[in-house]
Amino acid sequence: MAYLDPRSRSFFQQRLGEFLSRDDDDRVFGLERDGILVTEVDGNVIDALLGEAAGKDCESFQCARRHSATTRLLPRGLRIEQCYVMTAAREQDCSPTPTWPATNNSNFHPNGFLPAAYLTRRDMLDFATVAKTKISIVKYLNSVPLAWGILQGPQSDFFETVLHTPAECADQLKDRKVDIGLIPSIEFQRIAGTRIIPGPVVACRHRVRSVLLISNKPLYEVKTVAVDNSSRTSAVLARIVFSEFFHTRPDFKPAAADLAAMLASSDAAVLIGDAALKFMEEHERPNAEKQKAFLRYGPEPLEVFDLAERWKFLTGQPFVFAFWAAREGFKDESVAEALRQSREFGVHNIPEIAKRYAAELSLKEEFLQEYLTENVHYYMDDACVEGLRLFYEMAKEVGAIKTARSVEFL
């Protein structure tokens, strides 16, 4: 068997597309509906194209003219499956072969004949255009290093990207509009069949500065909490903090990320992402004079709590805010390596990311670089996995989820 990695596969498909574009009626291609590529062409042509794509790593593949080479797109790449003699069905106006009973190997006709209806060269050109994995990326700064290779680097060839809030990323994955999404960690429990892509993560080992609980009064007196409506994991974490520290369960209600409006209608607010970063840069030190627009109950400055810091104090574990997850039925394990490479590209280029987003967010470059290097942790290590399991158990205890299923990786 011969395997091609994603980049080699892309190159092979590109070269195949060029070959298909030639005006040669003797070469006809077909595509089986479940992804098996069937080619009626001189085996030396396929051998040459695969050789270009994979070099010495690809096994030599030969078959005589008027035979077919069958390949399958697999999670690890392109695999040569079998070479066998074509039937006369192709000679009869490209009519499809009849159906047949299932066998131990359902990919092939029990008598060794082709398992697919034949398609035209034009149909096959669609295959030669590389199909990209659809991926939903969180548009907040803390997620940018994970996706930098996809957005600006060498992994851009592998993915079709869309940018969303964390909640929207989860909805896209749940509705199967994307194959992979950077989802809030709590959504793993709510979206059936999802699996975690191992390695990359948005986590924190002490304080994060971009997930805040901000209150006009002492937390034990809080009755209502406005929650940034793009937040899901942070909302659950806030429930845990109230339950574990104060044994209270205030009412939570979604709201737009406008702190003044949130605190005008509620005792406290959960603010996340870039809006929280902007607040922290200006209000890291309590100053009632600067906070006049937010105060309701007197001249005392706001009480500001870093939720990741509260979690660390409570459990001693890092907190996992988000990770890449694959939809149910998605099996291409090769994307895990592409996403790890994207993360490494991003972590290596944090100074460039900070410089670019400083202008976009109107924040200081040094502040953002410190945030991305000191506050956010991008590696799913054993401590993160343990912290994630504990979070799910505590989320169940506060009623955010009914059951806590085991952590599952792709």
N, C-alpha and C positions, 0 to 999 in steps of 0.2 A: 504494500500500500504506500502511496505517496501523499504527503500532506503539504499544503501551502499555508503560510501564515497570512493574516489579512492583507498586508501590503503586497505580498507576492500574488495573492488571489486577485487583488485589484489590477495588478499589472497584467496577469493572464487574461482577465476579462477584457481589458482595454485592447490587448493584442488580438484577442478573438474577435472583438468588434471590428477591428481593422480588416481582419481576414474575411469576415462576413460581408463587408462592404464591397468586396471585389465582385465584379460581374462575371461569375462563373456558375453556370447552371448545373454543373456536375456536382456541386457541393451543396448539400441540403442539410439543414439542422433542425432538430426538434427539441422540445422541452417538456418533460413529464411534469404533471401538475404538482406533485409534491416536492419538486426541486431537483429531480434527477435530470441532468443534462445529457441528451442523446445526440451524438454527432455521427453523420454518415459522411466520412471524409477519410482521406489517406491518414493512417495512424501516424505516419512520420510528421505530419503537420502538427497534430496534437502534441507529439513528443517534442517537437522543436519549440512550440509555444510554452509548454511546461518547463522545458529546459531553460528558456530565457527567464522565466519567472522564478524558478527555484534553484537553478544551477545544479551543482553536484548533490544537493540535498534531495532532489526529486529523482525517484527511480525511473530508469528508462522504460518507456512504454511504447510498444510497437504493435501494430496490427495491420493486416493486409488491406488494400483498397477494397471497397464495398463491404467492409466490416464496420461495426460501430464501436465507438469508445463511449463508455458510460461513466459519468462522474457524478458525485453527490456533494452538494454544499453542506458541510458539517460544521459543528461548533469550532473545530480546530482549523478549518479551512476547506480546501478542495481535495477530495480523495478519489483516486482512480478505483473504480469498483470492479469492472469486468469488461472483457472484450469478447464479442460473440458474433456469429454470422447473422446477417439481417434476413428477414423473411421476405416473401414476395409482396407483402402488404404495401410496402413503400411504392412498389411499381404500379399500384392500382389507384392512381389519382390521389396519392397521399391520404388514402382513407384510413381512419383509425383502426387499430387492432381491436378485436372484440374483448369483452370482459372475460375474466376467468376466476375460478375459485381461489381463495387465499391459500398460500403455501407457507412453509416455514420462513422463507425469505420473500416477503410480499413485494420486494422491489423488482422481481423478475418473473417472467412467465414460466410456468412449471416446465415447459418444453425448451426453455432457453431462448425464447423469442423476445422481441422488444415489448416493454410493458406500457407503452405510451402512445397517445395520438400524436401525429406529426404536425408540427407547426411550420410556418413559412420563415424564410430568412428574415423578413421584417419583424416577425414576432421574436425571433432570436436576438435581434439587435437590442431589444428591451433588456434581455438578460446580460448582454455585453456591457450595458450601462450599469455600473456598479450600484447595487441596492445598498443604501446606507441605513444604519441603525438609527431610529428616531429617538432622540434624547431630549428631556426637559431639564433645563438648568435654572437654578435659583439665581435671580438677578441681584442679590445682595452681595456686598463686597466680600464678606467672609467666605463665600463660596467660589469666588473668582479663581484663587489658586488651584482648586481642584479641576476647574474647567479650562484653565488657561491654554493647555495644549490643544484642546478642542476649538477654542475660540480664536487663538492666535498662533498655534503651533502645528507640529507634524501630525497630530491626531485629527485634524479638521477633515481629512479625507474620508474618515470612517463613519462620521455621524451627520445626521440632519438635525439641527438644533432649533430649539425654541426657548425663550426666556420667560420665566414666570415668578410669582411669589412662591414661598414654600407650600402654602395651601393649594395653589393652582397646580403646582407640580404633582402633588398627590392626586388631585382630581384627574389630571391628564393620564396618570398611570392607571388609576382605578377604571377609567373609561376606555382603556386600551388604545388611547390616541397616540401614545408613545410606547416604545419598547423598554426604555430605562428612564427613571426620573430621580432627581436628587430630592428625596422626600423627607419631611419631618419624621423623626424616629418613631413617634407614636403611631404613624400611619401604617407602619409595617404590621401592626396588630389589627388594623381595620380594613386593609385591602387583601382580600383572599388570594392565596397562591403566590404572593410576592416573595422574592428571595433577595438577600443582601449581596451586593457585589463586594467581595472581600478586599480589604486594603484601605481605600480612600474613605475619609470621614470628616465631618465638621464636628469637632469636639472641643472640650476645654478641661484643663487639669487643675485650674484654680479659679480665677475670675475671668469673665469673658468681655465685659464692658458693653456688649451689644444686646443683652437680654436683661431688661431691667423691670423691677417692681417699684413703682413710684407712688408714694402715698402722701395725702394731706394730713393724716393723723396716725397715731401708733397702730401698727398692724393688728394688734389684738382687738382694736375697736372698729376695724374695717368691716362694713356690711356689704358693700358693692364694689366690684372690680370691672373696669372697662378693659377689654382685651383687644389688642391689635388684630383685626380680622384676617390678617395674613398669617397669624400664628396658630399653631396647634400643639406642638410639643411644649412650647413655653407656657401655654395656658395650663397644661396638665402639671408641669413642674411647679407653677404658682399654687395650684390646688394642694400639691403635696407639701409645700412650704407652710401654707396656712394650717393644714391638718397636723403636721408633725411638730411644728414649733408652738402653735397657739391653740390647737384642738378646735379650730373654727372652720366653718364651711360657708364663706360669703357667696353671694350671687355673682356669677360671671356673665358678662354680656359682650358680644362683639361690637367693635367700633372702628371707625377710620383712625389711622395713625396720626391724630392731631391731639397732642398732649393737653393743650388748654381745654379743648372741647371734652376730652375724656374725663379730666378732673373736674370739669364743671358739672358733670352728671353723675359721677361716681366718686367714692372715697379714695380709690386707688386705680392705677392703670398698669397694664403690662405692655411695654414698648420694646420692639425688637428691631434688629437689622440696622440699616443706615440711619434711620430716624433716631434710634437709641444712641448710636455713635455720635451723631451731631449734638444730642443733649449732653452726653458725657464730656465732650471736648469743652463745652461752655460751662457746664455745671458740676464738674468733678468735685469741686470744693463747694460746700453749702453756702449759698449767698441769697438771703431773702430779698435783697434789693433787686437782684437779677431775676428772681422767680416770682415777682409780683403778679404776673399774668396767670400763674397757676394756683396761687394760694386762696383758700376759701375760709379758713378757720382762725386767722390771726397772722401775726408777723413771723411765726416760726418757719424756717426754711423747710422744703420738702424732705421727706425721708426717702432715701434712695437705696435700693437693695439690688445687688448683682445676684441673679438667681443661680448662676453656676457656682458662685462662691458659697451661697447658702447650701446648695447640694453637697459641695465638698465638705463643709462643716458638719453636715448631717450624716453623711455616709462614708467619707474618706475616699470616695471613688471619683474618677473623672466623669463628666457628663457628655453624652452623645446627643447632639442636636439633630444631625441629619446624615444621610449616607445615600449612595447610589443603590437603587433597588430595581430589579427586573420584574416585568409583569409575568403573570402566570403563563406558562407555556413557552417562555423565551428560554432558549437553551444554548445560545452562542457564548460559550465560556471564554472565547478569545477576546471579548470586549473587556474583560477584567484587566488584562495586561495593558490594553490601550488606555484604560482609565487610570491605571497606576502610573503609566508614562506621562499622561496629561498632568497628574498631580506633581510628579517630579519636575516637570517643565515649569509648572506654576510656582512651586516652592523656590526653585532656583531663580525665578524672575520676580520675586516679591518686591524688590526695590523699584522695578519698572512698573509693576501694578500699582504700587502706592503712589508713584509719581503721576500716573495717568488718572487715577481716581481722585487724587487730591483736588485737581482742577474741576472734575465732574461733580464732586460732592461738596466743594467749597470747604474742605478740611485740610489741616496741615499735613504735609507729606510725611514728616517725622512721626506724627501721631498715628497715621495709618500704617506705617511700616512697623512701628512697635506693636500695634494691635495685631497685625497679621503674623508676626514672628513670635510674640510673647503670649498672646491671649488665646489664639486659635490653634488647635492641635489637629493635624491632618492624617494621622496614622491610627488605624483600627488595631491597636495592640490588645493584649490579654486583659489589661485593666479596663479598657474601654468596653470590651465584650461583657465583662463582669458588671460594670456600671450599667450597661444597657439592660442586662437581665434584671438587675435590682430595680431599675426604673420601671420596667414592665410590671413587676410584682407590686410595687407601690402604686402604680397607676390603677391597677385592679382594686387595690384597697380603698382608693378614694372614689371609685365608681366611674373612672374615665373609660375603662374597657371592662367587658364581662369576664373574659378569660385571658390569660397570658400564654400565648403559644411560644414554643421554643424558637430561639434565634436560628435561622436557616440561611446558609450561604449558597450562592450559585456555584 
